[in-house]
Amino acid sequence: MCILTGAGWVLADSNDQHSGDDLDRRIAEAEERQRSAYQSHTAAEGRAETRGWAVGIEFVGSVIVGALIGLLLDKWLETAPWLMIVFIGLGFAAGLRRAITTSNQFDTDFTNDKQ
């Protein structure tokens, strides 16, 4: 049997018809599966995004703090721009170390959550 729809002709099997109650039950089950999968996926994404932003902000903050310390020491000791360059490098190293530590902690937490 063929049925004309807005998208064109659709082949329908007249032997494969379910009662309305069965269809409602199957739709409700599918919606529940979709809802629970979406909620768990969204929560995990939210935690990962939050940690990602935290790592980025800490990294940039470390570089900025290093630059400010170097700038102040350069003005005080009149060694411009050498201490600022050194402290920017130290801020970069501190930010990188913190990012790696946080990422490793996130990996550990993620592995523990899966088990």
Secondary structure, DSSP 8 states (H G I E B T S, - for coil): -EEEETTEEEE--TT----HHHHHHHHHHHHHHHHHHHHHHHHHHHHHHHHHHHHHHHHHHHHHHHHHHHHHHHHHHT-TTHHHHHHHHHHHHHHHHHHHHHHHHHHHHHHHHH-
